[in-house]
Amino acid sequence: MHEVGIMESALTVITREARAHHAQRVERITLRIGAISGVEPDALRFAFEAVSPGSVADGAKLVIRRVPARAHCRECDKDFTIESGFIFQCPRCHAFSGDVRAGRELELARLEFVTPSTTPRHVH
């Protein structure tokens, strides 16, 4: 399960950001995960529960925002949503496209910290 490695890497970044902002702990973590990124949200949640105990993110709420897959049709000059699979065909003209515009994201989008002043701080 590569989600454990992904979450360990994310936790390294989260810990670094928490230190940089003098945070006592992380309250909320928001990740953006693309529909065709190859990352399973449930497995990522499980990985977070496995690697976060004892860290600055222990007890933090993990929010996962799914990013739909979207490609661009050069024939129609329009974007279209990719429903499933990895063969992207325009629903209007049926031309095939390899121009993927969204859906591969794997991004730490937002962190909310508790700092010594006890006021949550947000980092985008």
C-alpha positions as YAML, in Angstrom:
chain: A
units: angstrom
residues:
- id: 1
  name: MET
  ca: [0.00, 0.00, 0.00]
- id: 2
  name: HIS
  ca: [1.82, 3.10, -1.24]
- id: 3
  name: GLU
  ca: [-0.60, 5.33, 0.69]
- id: 4
  name: VAL
  ca: [1.47, 4.75, 3.85]
- id: 5
  name: GLY
  ca: [4.57, 6.16, 2.12]
- id: 6
  name: ILE
  ca: [2.53, 9.08, 0.80]
- id: 7
  name: MET
  ca: [1.20, 9.85, 4.27]
- id: 8
  name: GLU
  ca: [4.65, 9.54, 5.85]
- id: 9
  name: SER
  ca: [5.95, 12.09, 3.33]
- id: 10
  name: ALA
  ca: [2.97, 14.36, 3.98]
- id: 11
  name: LEU
  ca: [3.56, 14.09, 7.73]
- id: 12
  name: THR
  ca: [7.17, 15.21, 7.23]
- id: 13
  name: VAL
  ca: [5.93, 18.34, 5.43]
- id: 14
  name: ILE
  ca: [3.18, 18.90, 8.01]
- id: 15
  name: THR
  ca: [5.70, 18.66, 10.86]
- id: 16
  name: ARG
  ca: [8.04, 21.11, 9.12]
- id: 17
  name: GLU
  ca: [5.19, 23.59, 8.55]
- id: 18
  name: ALA
  ca: [3.99, 23.24, 12.14]
- id: 19
  name: ARG
  ca: [7.47, 24.06, 13.43]
- id: 20
  name: ALA
  ca: [7.79, 27.01, 11.05]
- id: 21
  name: HIS
  ca: [4.53, 28.44, 12.41]
- id: 22
  name: HIS
  ca: [5.36, 27.64, 16.04]
- id: 23
  name: ALA
  ca: [2.30, 25.40, 16.22]
- id: 24
  name: GLN
  ca: [1.64, 23.20, 19.21]
- id: 25
  name: ARG
  ca: [-0.39, 20.81, 17.11]
- id: 26
  name: VAL
  ca: [-2.25, 20.43, 13.86]
- id: 27
  name: GLU
  ca: [-6.01, 20.61, 14.14]
- id: 28
  name: ARG
  ca: [-7.09, 19.94, 10.55]
- id: 29
  name: ILE
  ca: [-5.40, 18.70, 7.36]
- id: 30
  name: THR
  ca: [-6.99, 19.10, 3.95]
- id: 31
  name: LEU
  ca: [-5.71, 17.06, 1.02]
- id: 32
  name: ARG
  ca: [-6.78, 17.34, -2.64]
- id: 33
  name: ILE
  ca: [-6.71, 13.97, -4.38]
- id: 34
  name: GLY
  ca: [-7.34, 13.59, -8.11]
- id: 35
  name: ALA
  ca: [-9.72, 10.91, -9.35]
- id: 36
  name: ILE
  ca: [-7.01, 9.39, -11.55]
- id: 37
  name: SER
  ca: [-4.07, 9.94, -9.17]
- id: 38
  name: GLY
  ca: [-3.94, 6.27, -8.23]
- id: 39
  name: VAL
  ca: [-4.47, 7.11, -4.55]
- id: 40
  name: GLU
  ca: [-7.35, 5.52, -2.67]
- id: 41
  name: PRO
  ca: [-8.90, 7.93, -0.13]
- id: 42
  name: ASP
  ca: [-9.91, 5.14, 2.29]
- id: 43
  name: ALA
  ca: [-6.41, 3.68, 2.22]
- id: 44
  name: LEU
  ca: [-5.00, 7.17, 2.78]
- id: 45
  name: ARG
  ca: [-7.25, 7.63, 5.83]
- id: 46
  name: PHE
  ca: [-6.10, 4.27, 7.18]
- id: 47
  name: ALA
  ca: [-2.48, 5.26, 6.60]
- id: 48
  name: PHE
  ca: [-3.03, 8.57, 8.42]
- id: 49
  name: GLU
  ca: [-4.47, 6.72, 11.42]
- id: 50
  name: ALA
  ca: [-1.43, 4.43, 11.38]
- id: 51
  name: VAL
  ca: [1.33, 7.05, 11.11]
- id: 52
  name: SER
  ca: [-0.04, 10.10, 12.97]
- id: 53
  name: PRO
  ca: [-0.10, 8.85, 16.61]
- id: 54
  name: GLY
  ca: [2.57, 10.61, 18.63]
- id: 55
  name: SER
  ca: [3.12, 13.23, 15.92]
- id: 56
  name: VAL
  ca: [2.11, 16.89, 15.79]
- id: 57
  name: ALA
  ca: [-0.89, 15.69, 13.73]
- id: 58
  name: ASP
  ca: [-2.09, 13.19, 16.33]
- id: 59
  name: GLY
  ca: [-5.85, 13.70, 16.68]
- id: 60
  name: ALA
  ca: [-6.09, 16.07, 13.69]
- id: 61
  name: LYS
  ca: [-9.09, 15.86, 11.40]
- id: 62
  name: LEU
  ca: [-8.17, 14.63, 7.92]
- id: 63
  name: VAL
  ca: [-10.31, 16.09, 5.13]
- id: 64
  name: ILE
  ca: [-9.95, 14.65, 1.63]
- id: 65
  name: ARG
  ca: [-11.32, 16.65, -1.29]
- id: 66
  name: ARG
  ca: [-11.70, 14.65, -4.50]
- id: 67
  name: VAL
  ca: [-10.76, 16.42, -7.72]
- id: 68
  name: PRO
  ca: [-12.70, 15.10, -10.73]
- id: 69
  name: ALA
  ca: [-10.72, 14.12, -13.81]
- id: 70
  name: ARG
  ca: [-11.02, 16.51, -16.73]
- id: 71
  name: ALA
  ca: [-9.50, 16.43, -20.23]
- id: 72
  name: HIS
  ca: [-9.46, 18.86, -23.14]
- id: 73
  name: CYS
  ca: [-10.73, 18.06, -26.63]
- id: 74
  name: ARG
  ca: [-8.70, 19.77, -29.34]
- id: 75
  name: GLU
  ca: [-11.43, 19.12, -31.92]
- id: 76
  name: CYS
  ca: [-14.20, 20.84, -29.92]
- id: 77
  name: ASP
  ca: [-11.83, 23.11, -27.98]
- id: 78
  name: LYS
  ca: [-13.77, 22.22, -24.81]
- id: 79
  name: ASP
  ca: [-12.97, 20.47, -21.55]
- id: 80
  name: PHE
  ca: [-14.89, 17.35, -20.57]
- id: 81
  name: THR
  ca: [-15.18, 15.26, -17.43]
- id: 82
  name: ILE
  ca: [-13.62, 11.85, -17.46]
- id: 83
  name: GLU
  ca: [-16.07, 9.43, -15.89]
- id: 84
  name: SER
  ca: [-13.85, 6.35, -15.64]
- id: 85
  name: GLY
  ca: [-10.91, 4.51, -17.12]
- id: 86
  name: PHE
  ca: [-7.82, 5.88, -18.78]
- id: 87
  name: ILE
  ca: [-8.99, 6.23, -22.37]
- id: 88
  name: PHE
  ca: [-10.30, 9.75, -22.65]
- id: 89
  name: GLN
  ca: [-12.86, 10.28, -25.38]
- id: 90
  name: CYS
  ca: [-14.80, 13.49, -25.93]
- id: 91
  name: PRO
  ca: [-18.51, 12.92, -25.33]
- id: 92
  name: ARG
  ca: [-19.40, 15.52, -28.01]
- id: 93
  name: CYS
  ca: [-17.30, 14.51, -31.04]
- id: 94
  name: HIS
  ca: [-15.80, 11.22, -29.78]
- id: 95
  name: ALA
  ca: [-12.22, 12.32, -30.51]
- id: 96
  name: PHE
  ca: [-9.59, 10.85, -28.21]
- id: 97
  name: SER
  ca: [-7.58, 13.14, -25.99]
- id: 98
  name: GLY
  ca: [-4.40, 12.82, -23.99]
- id: 99
  name: ASP
  ca: [-4.62, 16.39, -22.73]
- id: 100
  name: VAL
  ca: [-5.54, 15.78, -19.09]
- id: 101
  name: ARG
  ca: [-6.27, 19.07, -17.31]
- id: 102
  name: ALA
  ca: [-7.22, 17.81, -13.83]
- id: 103
  name: GLY
  ca: [-7.51, 14.65, -11.80]
- id: 104
  name: ARG
  ca: [-3.89, 13.75, -11.10]
- id: 105
  name: GLU
  ca: [-3.56, 16.00, -8.05]
- id: 106
  name: LEU
  ca: [-2.03, 14.82, -4.80]
- id: 107
  name: GLU
  ca: [-1.79, 18.01, -2.81]
- id: 108
  name: LEU
  ca: [-1.55, 19.17, 0.77]
- id: 109
  name: ALA
  ca: [-4.06, 21.98, 0.32]
- id: 110
  name: ARG
  ca: [-4.57, 23.40, 3.80]
- id: 111
  name: LEU
  ca: [-3.34, 23.06, 7.38]
- id: 112
  name: GLU
  ca: [-4.96, 24.47, 10.49]
- id: 113
  name: PHE
  ca: [-2.69, 24.83, 13.50]
- id: 114
  name: VAL
  ca: [-3.11, 25.55, 17.18]
- id: 115
  name: THR
  ca: [-0.41, 28.01, 18.18]
- id: 116
  name: PRO
  ca: [0.67, 29.19, 21.65]
- id: 117
  name: SER
  ca: [-1.88, 32.01, 21.43]
- id: 118
  name: THR
  ca: [-4.52, 29.22, 21.13]
- id: 119
  name: THR
  ca: [-5.98, 30.90, 18.05]
- id: 120
  name: PRO
  ca: [-6.11, 28.46, 15.12]
- id: 121
  name: ARG
  ca: [-3.92, 29.57, 12.20]
- id: 122
  name: HIS
  ca: [-4.58, 28.58, 8.65]
- id: 123
  name: VAL
  ca: [-1.93, 27.92, 6.01]
- id: 124
  name: HIS
  ca: [-2.81, 27.41, 2.35]
...
